Amino acid sequence: MIRIGIHNLWIDSDPNWSAYYSGLIKGLGSIDQENDYTVYYPYGGSLRNISNLPARFTIRPLWPRSMWLQLPVSLPLELILRPVNVLHLNTVSPPVCPVPFVLTLNDLDFLLNPDFYPKAIHFRLSQLVPSSARRARKVFTASQFSKQCIMELLGLPAETIVVLYQGINPAHRVIEDPNLHRQIRSKYDLQGSYILYVGKLQTRKNIVRLLKALYILQREMHLDHKLVLVGAKSFSFSEILATIKSLDLEHEIRILGHVPLEDLVLLYNAADLFVFPSLSEGFGIPPIEAMACGTPVVTSNVTSLPEVVGDAAVTVDPQNVEEIARAIHRVLTTEQLKKELRERGLKRCTMFSDRRMAEQALEVYEKVARTKPT
């Protein structure tokens, strides 16, 4: 039996990280009957996504709430008082960590695309992430693309890096009940057919070019689909608003912000098409979620996305607005293509499960915990 610690669910600040860690913890709870776990999370946060865990899981809130104060102070102190055999951290580690640790580092976008980030965030990540990754016993990352980036940009050897594909919440599924589709449309005042985007509303996600593609679709290709944007506002959101105004698309766009999981699943199901034209992704879970709901997908042909979607989506050059528009138009107007994408997508998404992710992670935990430091 070993003691395993998992730190920082990012519960309230990032739904994607919350889904990653809640899926991992649920998966571990279902497969591991031997080891003990301590889950550390920000004081005052919510653990509603990982309720009803087995008795061998201990939940321990850390004060203060700020991760940037937890890492150098309260987490190391907690680990000195109640040590674990291996600790799983997210992106950055304490300056001095009293126990062996593994690190999840799903992308290095702040190094690949520094202009996408506010200077303060870029500086902080550039100082902390490389040092954390080099001190980790193992680094989990989300794709072969990200593994290659870590090897090239941080100089880590291939054997240190483990590709850990994220699982899909089983709540993401096909729902064909037309009454539920009508209810979700009514709740969010969605009139007519719509294209869906899910993710942060920021420069890296390429929303501005998506808006320009929508303009072409409506003005030149004469499609009347609206665009629904789901996700948290982030830095550069003002550029998105300015583009909407300059293209006179105020009545063609619905910005919903963050929505509950049960609503998100229905929004996927009721959409005619899911579009994810991101410029850079370490993995990219929304296209897989859309596939699990039976929704055809158009996404980018760069970074990790071709690896993730395989042949189950139409991929485009995210820098080419007209290509994005043409691909959307082709899918929306070709019933056979929509049917094929739906079938391929439902098959593709079975590759990504919390159980598989947990099995891979547990194998690494046990190996690290039983390996003496060199």
C-alpha positions as CSV (number, residue, x, y, z in Angstrom):
1,M,0.0,0.0,0.0
2,I,1.2,3.5,-0.9
3,R,0.0,6.9,0.0
4,I,-0.8,9.1,-3.0
5,G,-1.6,12.9,-3.0
6,I,-3.4,14.8,-5.7
7,H,-3.3,18.6,-5.5
8,N,-5.3,21.4,-7.0
9,L,-8.6,20.6,-8.8
10,W,-8.9,24.2,-10.1
11,I,-12.5,23.6,-9.3
12,D,-13.8,27.1,-9.5
13,S,-11.3,28.7,-12.0
14,D,-11.3,26.3,-14.9
15,P,-14.0,23.7,-15.9
16,N,-11.6,21.8,-18.1
17,W,-9.1,21.2,-15.3
18,S,-12.0,20.4,-12.9
19,A,-13.2,17.8,-15.4
20,Y,-9.7,16.4,-15.8
21,Y,-9.1,15.9,-12.1
22,S,-12.6,14.8,-11.2
23,G,-12.5,12.2,-14.0
24,L,-9.1,11.0,-12.8
25,I,-10.1,10.7,-9.2
26,K,-13.4,8.9,-10.0
27,G,-11.4,6.5,-12.2
28,L,-8.9,5.8,-9.4
29,G,-11.7,5.3,-7.0
30,S,-13.2,2.6,-9.2
31,I,-10.0,0.6,-10.0
32,D,-7.8,0.9,-7.0
33,Q,-8.8,-1.1,-3.9
34,E,-5.3,-1.0,-2.2
35,N,-3.8,2.5,-1.9
36,D,-4.7,5.5,0.2
37,Y,-5.3,8.9,-1.4
38,T,-5.3,12.5,-0.1
39,V,-7.0,15.1,-2.3
40,Y,-5.9,18.7,-1.7
41,Y,-8.1,21.5,-2.9
42,P,-8.5,25.2,-2.4
43,Y,-10.2,26.1,0.9
44,G,-13.8,27.1,0.2
45,G,-13.9,25.3,-3.1
46,S,-16.5,22.8,-4.1
47,L,-16.1,19.1,-4.4
48,R,-19.6,18.4,-5.9
49,N,-18.0,16.7,-9.0
50,I,-16.2,14.0,-6.9
51,S,-18.8,13.1,-4.2
52,N,-19.2,9.6,-2.8
53,L,-15.6,8.6,-2.9
54,P,-14.4,5.4,-1.2
55,A,-13.3,5.6,2.4
56,R,-9.6,5.4,1.4
57,F,-9.9,8.9,0.0
58,T,-9.2,11.8,2.4
59,I,-10.3,15.3,1.4
60,R,-8.1,18.0,2.8
61,P,-8.7,21.7,2.0
62,L,-5.7,24.0,2.0
63,W,-5.6,27.6,3.2
64,P,-5.2,30.2,1.8
65,R,-7.3,29.8,-1.2
66,S,-4.8,31.2,-3.7
67,M,-2.8,28.5,-5.4
68,W,0.2,30.8,-5.5
69,L,0.3,30.9,-1.7
70,Q,-0.6,27.2,-1.2
71,L,2.3,26.0,-3.3
72,P,5.2,27.6,-1.5
73,V,3.7,27.5,2.1
74,S,0.7,25.4,3.0
75,L,1.2,22.4,0.7
76,P,4.8,21.7,1.7
77,L,3.9,22.2,5.4
78,E,1.0,19.7,5.0
79,L,3.3,17.2,3.3
80,I,5.9,17.5,6.1
81,L,3.2,16.9,8.8
82,R,1.4,14.1,6.8
83,P,3.8,12.9,4.1
84,V,2.7,10.9,1.0
85,N,4.8,8.5,-1.1
86,V,4.0,10.4,-4.4
87,L,2.3,13.7,-5.1
88,H,0.4,14.6,-8.4
89,L,0.7,18.3,-9.2
90,N,-0.8,20.5,-11.9
91,T,1.5,22.6,-14.1
92,V,3.7,24.0,-11.3
93,S,5.3,22.6,-8.1
94,P,6.4,24.1,-4.8
95,P,9.9,25.6,-4.9
96,V,10.9,22.9,-2.4
97,C,8.8,19.8,-2.4
98,P,9.4,17.3,0.5
99,V,8.1,14.3,-1.4
100,P,8.5,12.8,-4.9
101,F,6.1,14.3,-7.4
102,V,4.6,13.8,-10.9
103,L,3.4,16.8,-12.9
104,T,0.6,17.2,-15.4
105,L,1.7,19.6,-18.1
106,N,-0.8,19.4,-20.9
107,D,0.7,22.1,-23.2
108,L,3.5,24.7,-23.5
109,D,1.4,27.2,-25.3
110,F,2.8,30.1,-23.3
111,L,6.1,29.3,-24.9
112,L,4.8,28.5,-28.4
113,N,2.5,31.5,-28.5
114,P,3.6,34.1,-26.0
115,D,1.7,36.9,-27.6
116,F,-1.6,35.2,-26.6
117,Y,-0.9,35.8,-22.9
118,P,-0.8,38.8,-20.7
119,K,2.8,39.7,-19.9
120,A,2.4,38.9,-16.1
121,I,1.0,35.4,-16.8
122,H,3.6,34.6,-19.4
123,F,6.4,35.7,-17.1
124,R,5.1,33.7,-14.2
125,L,4.7,30.5,-16.2
126,S,8.0,30.9,-18.0
127,Q,9.8,31.1,-14.6
128,L,7.9,28.3,-12.8
129,V,6.9,25.6,-15.3
130,P,10.3,24.6,-16.8
131,S,11.8,24.2,-13.3
132,S,8.8,22.2,-12.1
133,A,8.9,19.9,-15.1
134,R,12.6,19.2,-14.8
135,R,12.3,18.3,-11.1
136,A,9.3,16.0,-11.6
137,R,9.9,12.2,-11.5
138,K,7.4,11.9,-14.4
139,V,5.5,14.4,-16.5
140,F,1.9,13.6,-17.7
141,T,0.9,15.3,-20.9
142,A,-2.2,15.2,-23.0
143,S,-1.0,14.2,-26.5
144,Q,2.0,13.0,-28.5
145,F,2.2,16.6,-29.9
146,S,2.6,18.0,-26.4
147,K,5.2,15.3,-25.5
148,Q,7.3,16.4,-28.5
149,C,7.0,20.0,-27.5
150,I,8.1,19.3,-23.9
151,M,11.1,17.3,-25.2
152,E,12.2,20.0,-27.6
153,L,11.4,23.1,-25.5
154,L,12.3,21.8,-22.0
155,G,14.9,19.2,-22.9
156,L,13.2,16.4,-21.0
157,P,14.0,12.8,-22.2
158,A,11.2,10.8,-23.8
159,E,11.1,8.2,-21.0
160,T,10.2,10.9,-18.5
161,I,7.0,12.0,-20.3
162,V,3.8,9.9,-20.2
163,V,0.9,10.7,-22.6
164,L,-2.3,10.5,-20.6
165,Y,-5.3,11.0,-22.8
166,Q,-8.1,12.7,-20.9
167,G,-11.4,10.7,-20.4
168,I,-14.8,12.0,-21.3
169,N,-17.5,12.5,-18.7
170,P,-20.1,9.7,-19.4
171,A,-22.7,12.5,-19.1
172,H,-21.8,13.4,-22.7
173,R,-24.0,11.1,-24.7
174,V,-26.6,11.1,-27.5
175,I,-30.0,12.5,-26.3
176,E,-32.6,12.3,-29.1
177,D,-35.6,13.5,-27.0
178,P,-37.0,16.5,-29.0
179,N,-38.8,17.8,-25.9
180,L,-35.4,18.2,-24.1
181,H,-34.0,19.9,-27.2
182,R,-36.9,22.3,-27.2
183,Q,-36.4,23.0,-23.4
184,I,-32.8,23.8,-23.7
185,R,-33.5,26.1,-26.7
186,S,-36.2,27.8,-24.7
187,K,-34.0,28.2,-21.6
188,Y,-31.3,30.0,-23.5
189,D,-33.6,31.7,-26.0
190,L,-32.0,30.0,-29.0
191,Q,-34.1,30.6,-32.1
192,G,-33.6,28.4,-35.2
193,S,-30.6,26.3,-36.1
194,Y,-27.2,27.0,-34.5
195,I,-23.5,26.2,-34.7
196,L,-21.8,25.6,-31.3
197,Y,-18.4,26.5,-29.9
198,V,-17.3,25.5,-26.4
199,G,-14.1,26.7,-24.7
200,K,-12.5,29.8,-23.3
201,L,-13.2,33.0,-25.1
202,Q,-9.7,34.1,-25.8
203,T,-7.2,34.8,-28.7
204,R,-5.8,31.2,-28.7
205,K,-9.2,29.8,-29.5
206,N,-9.4,31.8,-32.8
207,I,-12.9,33.2,-32.1
208,V,-12.3,36.3,-34.2
209,R,-11.7,34.2,-37.4
210,L,-14.7,32.1,-36.5
211,L,-16.8,35.2,-36.4
212,K,-15.5,36.3,-39.8
213,A,-16.3,32.8,-41.2
214,L,-19.8,33.2,-39.9
215,Y,-20.1,36.6,-41.7
216,I,-19.2,34.8,-45.0
217,L,-21.6,32.0,-44.3
218,Q,-24.5,34.4,-43.7
219,R,-23.7,37.1,-46.2
220,E,-22.2,35.1,-49.1
221,M,-23.3,31.5,-48.7
222,H,-26.8,32.5,-47.4
223,L,-26.9,30.1,-44.4
224,D,-29.0,31.4,-41.5
225,H,-27.4,29.5,-38.7
226,K,-26.5,31.5,-35.6
227,L,-23.4,30.9,-33.5
228,V,-23.6,30.0,-29.8
229,L,-20.4,30.6,-27.7
230,V,-20.2,28.7,-24.4
231,G,-17.3,29.3,-22.1
232,A,-15.6,31.7,-19.7
233,K,-14.5,35.1,-20.8
234,S,-10.8,35.5,-20.7
235,F,-8.1,37.9,-21.6
236,S,-8.6,39.4,-25.1
237,F,-12.4,39.0,-24.8
238,S,-12.7,42.7,-25.8
239,E,-11.4,41.9,-29.2
240,I,-14.2,39.4,-29.7
241,L,-16.8,41.9,-28.8
242,A,-15.3,44.5,-31.1
243,T,-15.3,42.0,-34.0
244,I,-19.0,41.2,-33.4
245,K,-19.8,44.9,-33.5
246,S,-17.7,45.7,-36.5
247,L,-19.3,42.8,-38.5
248,D,-22.8,43.8,-37.4
249,L,-23.3,40.3,-35.9
250,E,-24.9,41.3,-32.6
251,H,-28.2,39.5,-33.4
252,E,-26.4,36.4,-34.9
253,I,-24.3,35.5,-31.8
254,R,-25.4,34.2,-28.4
255,I,-22.7,34.3,-25.7
256,L,-23.8,32.1,-22.8
257,G,-20.7,32.0,-20.6
258,H,-20.3,29.0,-18.4
259,V,-23.3,26.6,-18.3
260,P,-24.0,23.6,-16.0
261,L,-22.9,20.2,-17.3
262,E,-26.5,19.0,-17.9
263,D,-27.2,22.0,-20.0
264,L,-23.9,21.7,-21.9
265,V,-24.8,18.1,-22.9
266,L,-28.1,19.2,-24.3
267,L,-26.6,22.2,-26.1
268,Y,-24.2,19.8,-27.9
269,N,-27.1,17.5,-28.8
270,A,-29.3,20.3,-30.2
271,A,-26.5,21.9,-32.3
272,D,-26.3,21.2,-36.0
273,L,-22.5,21.4,-35.9
274,F,-19.7,21.9,-33.4
275,V,-16.8,24.2,-34.5
276,F,-13.5,24.4,-32.7
277,P,-11.0,26.4,-34.8
278,S,-8.3,26.7,-32.1
279,L,-4.8,27.8,-33.0
280,S,-3.1,25.7,-30.4
281,E,-4.2,22.8,-28.1
282,G,-2.4,20.4,-25.9
283,F,-5.4,18.1,-26.3
284,G,-8.7,19.7,-26.9
285,I,-11.6,17.9,-25.1
286,P,-14.6,19.8,-26.5
287,P,-14.5,18.2,-30.0
288,I,-14.5,14.7,-28.3
289,E,-17.4,15.8,-26.1
290,A,-19.3,16.9,-29.2
291,M,-18.6,13.6,-30.9
292,A,-19.9,11.7,-27.8
293,C,-23.2,13.6,-28.2
294,G,-23.4,12.7,-31.9
295,T,-22.7,16.1,-33.2
296,P,-20.5,16.6,-36.3
297,V,-17.3,18.5,-35.8
298,V,-15.1,21.0,-37.8
299,T,-11.8,21.7,-36.1
300,S,-8.2,22.8,-36.8
301,N,-5.6,20.8,-38.6
302,V,-2.8,22.0,-36.3
303,T,-1.0,21.0,-33.0
304,S,-2.8,18.1,-31.2
305,L,-6.2,18.3,-32.8
306,P,-5.6,16.0,-35.8
307,E,-4.2,13.4,-33.4
308,V,-7.2,13.7,-31.1
309,V,-10.0,13.6,-33.7
310,G,-8.5,11.3,-36.2
311,D,-10.8,10.8,-39.3
312,A,-13.9,11.7,-37.3
313,A,-13.9,15.4,-38.0
314,V,-13.4,17.8,-40.9
315,T,-10.1,19.6,-40.3
316,V,-9.2,23.1,-41.6
317,D,-6.4,25.6,-41.6
318,P,-7.4,27.8,-38.7
319,Q,-5.6,30.8,-40.2
320,N,-7.8,30.6,-43.3
321,V,-11.2,32.2,-42.8
322,E,-12.7,31.2,-46.1
323,E,-11.6,27.6,-45.6
324,I,-13.3,27.5,-42.2
325,A,-16.5,28.9,-43.8
326,R,-16.4,26.4,-46.7
327,A,-15.9,23.5,-44.3
328,I,-18.9,24.5,-42.2
329,H,-21.0,25.0,-45.3
330,R,-20.1,21.6,-46.7
331,V,-21.0,19.8,-43.5
332,L,-24.3,21.7,-42.9
333,T,-25.4,21.1,-46.5
334,T,-24.3,17.5,-47.0
335,E,-26.5,14.9,-45.2
336,Q,-24.2,12.0,-46.0
337,L,-21.2,13.7,-44.6
338,K,-23.0,14.6,-41.4
339,K,-24.1,11.0,-41.0
340,E,-20.5,9.7,-41.6
341,L,-19.0,12.2,-39.1
342,R,-21.6,11.2,-36.5
343,E,-20.8,7.5,-36.9
344,R,-17.0,8.0,-36.9
345,G,-17.3,10.5,-33.9
346,L,-19.2,8.0,-31.8
347,K,-16.6,5.4,-32.4
348,R,-13.7,7.7,-31.9
349,C,-14.8,9.0,-28.5
350,T,-14.7,5.5,-27.0
351,M,-10.9,5.8,-27.0
352,F,-11.0,8.4,-24.2
353,S,-12.2,7.0,-20.8
354,D,-11.6,8.0,-17.2
355,R,-10.8,4.3,-16.4
356,R,-8.0,4.1,-19.0
357,M,-6.6,7.4,-17.8
358,A,-6.7,6.2,-14.1
359,E,-5.0,2.9,-15.0
360,Q,-2.1,4.6,-16.7
361,A,-1.7,7.2,-13.9
362,L,-1.8,4.5,-11.2
363,E,0.9,2.5,-12.9
364,V,3.2,5.6,-12.8
365,Y,2.3,6.5,-9.2
366,E,3.3,3.0,-8.0
367,K,6.5,3.0,-10.0
368,V,7.6,6.5,-8.7
369,A,6.7,5.7,-5.1
370,R,8.8,2.5,-5.1
371,T,11.8,4.0,-7.0
372,K,14.6,5.3,-4.7
373,P,15.9,8.8,-5.6
374,T,19.2,8.8,-7.5
